[in-house]
Amino acid sequence: MTTLSTEEPTSRPRRSTPYAMLTAAVQEAGLMRRRTGHYWWRIAFTTVAFAVVVAGTVLLRDSWLVLLTAVPLALVLTQFAFLGHDGAHKQIFASHRGNEWAARIFAALLTGLSYGWWMGKHTKHHQAPNARGIDTDIESEVVSFHEEAAASRRGLLRWATSKQGYWFYPLLLLAGLNLHADSTKSLITGRRTKKRWIDASLIVVHWAVYLSALVLLLGPARGAAFFAVHMGAFGVSMGGAFAPNHVGMPIVARETKVDFIRRQVLMSRNISGGWFVDLFMGGLNFQVEHHLFPSLPRPNLRAVQPFVRRFCAEHGIDYTETSLPQALRDITTYLNEVGLAARDPFRCPLVSQLRSN
C-alpha cells in the first residue's frame, strides 16, 4: 500500500524526474497531439442531438408527455458541459483563444454556467485534489466529505449527516440548481475576474431564451414541471460523472506535502467500462490520466492508460480502477463512515479502529 510522504515537494516535477520520463513516452507515442477532427465530429453530433430534443419538445408541447424530453435535454447539455471542460483544458484547438471561446460558449451560453467561476474552482481542484482548505469540491454545507466537517454539524443536520451515504444520491437531484446558483453568485458577489461581463452576457442570453421558450411553448404549469425535471436530471448527470472520481479516495490536510504524481494518482479513481461509460462520464472515467495530463485530448485517454498503469506498477504507486456500480457502493460506505463523526464527534481513535474491524 502506497503511503503519503510528508517530505516530498508539492510543485510540478522538473525534466529529470520520473514524471518527465512518463511524459516523454506519451509524447513520443503521439498521444499529446490535438484531435481537432474528432472534436468537430463530437460538436456536430451533440448539436444535432440538441436540435432533435428541441424538435421533440416543440412537437409534444401540448401534452404532459413533453416532460419526457427534459431528461435527454439534460444529458445533451451535460455533453456540452464536457466540451466546455475540454476547451478549458486546451484539449480542442491549438490556440489558447480558440479553446477559451469554445469553453465560454459551451459552458456559459449553452449550459448556463460561468466559465470564469468554473476555471477558478477547477484549477484549485487540479492543483490539490482532495486537500482540505484548497479543493472546494470537498467543501459543502450539505455533505460532509471528511470527518472534521461531519464533527462540526449540529442538530438535525448532524442526524442527516450520520446517514449521508443514503442521502447523497437523492441530493444529486439538487446539484444542478446548486451549480447554477454558485455560478450566478460568483458573477454578482465574487471577486472580479477577467472578461466576467462576457460570461454574464452569455448566461443572460441562455436564461432569457430558455425560460421564454418554456413559458411560451409549455405555459407556466408545464414549463415549471419541465424545468424541475430538467434540473433534477442535469444534477444527476453532472454529479454522476464527477462524484465517482474522487469521493471516497484519500483526503489530506492543506499542509501535507505530496509529490505531484502521488497527489494526482492516489486521490483519483478510474471507472472501467466501454464507450457508454466514456460518453456518460465525458472521459472523466480516466481521471488518473486526466489529472496527470490535463491538456491531453479526451479521445487519447484510453490509449494513455497502459503507460500510466505500467509507470505506477514500476514505482509502487496504487492505481485505483473499479466499475461504476462498485464506485457508487464505495461512495455510500465512505460517506456513512464519515457521517459517524457527526453522531459521535468525540470518539477516540481506538473506538474508531474497533468499529472498522
N, C-alpha and C positions, 0 to 999 in steps of 0.2 A: 504493500500500500504506500503510495507516494505521500510524503508529508510536506507541509509548507514550511520552507525555511524562513527565518526571521532575519537573515543576514544577507539576502540576495538583493541586487539592485532592482528598482522598480521601472527604470527607464527602458525604452526600446533598445534591444541589443545592437552592438556595432557589427561591422563586417566580419570580424574574426570569430564570431560566436557561432554555436551550432544552428541557431535560427537563421543566420545568414547563409549557411550551407544548405539548409532546407529551402530557403527562398531561391537560391541559385538553381537547385534541382528543379523546382517548379517552373522557374523562368526558362530554363533550358528545354523543358518539355513543351514550351509554348503555351502554357496554361494561363499566363497573365495577359495574353493578348485580348483586345476588345472583341466582343461578339456582336457587333452592331447589327448585322443582318438578322441574327436571332432575335434581338430586341425589337427591331422593326416588325418582325413577324408577330411577336408577342403583343406589341402595342396594337397592331391591326386586329388580331384575334379578340383581344379584350374589348376594343372599341365596337366591333361587330356584336359581341355578346351583350354589351351595354345597350346597343341600338335595338336588339331583339327583345330585351327585357322591357325597355321603354315602350316598344310597339305593343307588347303583350299587356302592359299596364293600360295603355290607351284603349285597346280592344275590350278589356274587362272592366272599364271604368264605371259602368252602371251596375256592376254586380259585386257582392262581397267576396267573390272568388278572386278579385283583384289583390286581395291580401296575399295570395299565393305567390305573386311576383315580387313581394317585398323581400323575401329570403334570397332569391337569386340576385336581386339588386344589391343586397348587402355583400354577397360573395364577389360580385363583379367589382364593387368599389374597394373591397379588400385587395383584389388583384391590382387595382390602380395604386393603392397604398404601397403594395410591394414594389411596384415600379418606381414610386417616389423614393422608397428606401434605397433601391439600386442606384438611382440617379444621384442621391445624396452621397453615396459611397463612390461616386465617379466610375461606376461599372459600365454605363451605357455608351457614352460618347468619349472621344479622345480629349475634347476641350472641357475645361472647368465650367465655362459659361454655358455650354450646351447641357451638361449634366445638371447644373443648378436650375436652369429654366425648366428642364424636364421634371425635376423633383418638385419645383414650385407648382407646376401645372397639375401634376398627378396628385400631389398632397393637398394643396390649398384649393384649387379650382374644382377638381373632380371629387375629392374626398372630403373637403371642408376642414382640413387640419393645417395649422400653421407650420410651414417648413422651418422657419427660424426657431420656433419653440421646440419642435422635434429635434432639430440639429443640436440644440443646447443640451437636452436631456440625454440624447443618444450618444453624443460624444463622451459624456461622463461615464455612461454605461460601458462603452468600449474601453475607456482608459482603465477602469477599475470595476469590472463586473462583480456583483455580489459583495462589494465593500461598503460597510456601514458608514453613513455620513458622506458618501460620494455618489454611489449608484442610486439614483432616485427611484429606480424600478423596484427596489425592495423597501421603499418607504411608503406606507399607506396609512390612511386614517381608519380604514375598514379592516384590512387583512394584516395580520402580524406575520412577517416573513422571518423574524428571528426572535429569540426568547426575551431580549431586552424590551422589545416593543410590546410583546404579549404581557410581560410583567407589569407594564405601566397602565394597563387597561383597568377600568373601574366600572362597577355597577352592571347594567345589562350588557354592555359591550364586553365585559370580562366573561360573562356566561357564554355569549355568542362566540367569542374567540376560542374558548375551550373546545368548541366543536366546529372550528372554522374550516376544517378539511371537507366537511359535508356542505358548508355554505358556499365554498369557493366557486363551484361551477354555476350554481344559480346566480351568483353575484356577477358573473360574466355578462349576463343579460343587460346589466347597467354599465358595463365597461365602455361601450360605445359612447353613451351620453357623457361619461366621465372624461373620455379623451377630448370630446368637443368642448366641454366646459373648461378643462385645463388649458386647452389651446386658445380659446377665446379670452380667458382670464389673463393669459400671458400677454396678449396683444393690448389689453386695456390697462392692466396694472403692473405688468412685468417691466423689467429694465429694457430700455430702448435697444433694439437690435438693428443691424444694417438691413435696409430695404423692408422694414416692417410694414410700411404702407402698402407695398406690393402684396404681401400676404393678406393684409386686411382687406384690400380691394378685391382680390380673388375670392376670399371667403365670403364677402358680402354678396358677390355675384352668385356664388354657389348656393347660398341660403335663399336669396331672392328668387332664383329660378326654381329651386326645389320646392320651397314652401308655396309659391304661387301655383306651381303645377299641381300640387296636392289639393289645394283649395278649389282651383278652377276645374280640375278633372274629376275629383272624387267627392268634393263637398267637405264640409267641416267634420262630420262624423266619420266617414270612411277615410278621410285624409288623416285624421288623428290616429285611427286604428292602424293605418298603413305605416305611419311614422313610428308608432310603438313597436310593431313587428319588425320593421326595418332596423331600428336602432338596437333592438334585442339581438337580432341575427348578426348585425355588424359587430357587436361586442363579443359574442361567442366566437365569431370567425377570427377576429383580431386576437382575442385572448387565447384562443385555442392554438394559434400559430406561435405566439410569443411565450406563453407561460411554460410549456414543456422544456424550453431551452435552458432555464436557469433555476426555476423554483425547485427546491429540494437538494440543490447542489451546495457545496460548502460556502459559508458566509464568513467573511473575515472582518476584523476591526480596521478602521481607517488607517491606522499607523502600521499595520502589518506589511512587512517588506517581502515581496514575492517577485521572482524574475518574470519577465514578460511571457514566456511560453507557458509556464505553470499557471500563471494568473489567468490566462485565456483558456487553457485546456481543462484544468481542474474545476473551474467554475461553470463549465458548459456541458450540456448533454445533447448528443445527437439522437435523432429519431430515425429508425430504419424504415424502409418501405420503398415502393416503386414510384411511378410517375404521379399517382394520385396524391401521395404524401408530399412529393415535390411541389405539386400545384397548390394543394391546400395550405402548405406552410410557406410558400413563396421562396423555397430554397433554404429557409432558416432551419430546416431539419438537419442541415450540415453546419450546425452552429459552431463547432470547434474550428472547422476550416474557415468559416466566415470571420471568426474573431482573429485568427492568425493572419488572414489575408483579406482585409475588409474591402479592398478595391478589386478583388478577383471577380470576374463576371459570374453571375449566378449559374449559367449552364455548364461552367467548368468545375463547380464544386465537387461533384461526384467523382470526376477524374482525379482531383487532388487528394481525395480521401486516402487512397493507398499510400501515398507519400507520407502523409501525416501519421497514419497508423504505424507504419514502419519506423518512423522517427521516434514516436512515443515509446514503442516497444524497445528500441535500442537504448533509450535514455531512462527507462524505468518510470515513465510518466503514465498514470492511469488515464485511459481513454474510455469515456463512457458513451455507449450507444445502446438504445433499447427501443422496443416497439412503442407506438403511441399509446395503446391501452395500458401497457406497463408503466409508462411515464406518468399517465394520469393517476394510476393507483399509487405510485410513489409520491406524487404531489399531495394526495389526500392524506397518506400516512404521515408525511413530514409535517404538514400544516397542523394536523391533530396533535402531534408530539410537541410542536412549538406551542400550541394552544394550552398545554398543561401548565405552562408558566403563568398563564392568566388565572388558572384555577388555584395554583399553589405557587405564588411568586417568590416565596422564601425557602423553597425546598433546597436541601443540601445536595452536593454533588453525589454523595453515596446513595441517597434515595433515588436520585435520577438514574444512576447506573443500575440499581436493582430493578427499577421499572422497565428498563430497556432490555433486561435479560429474560 
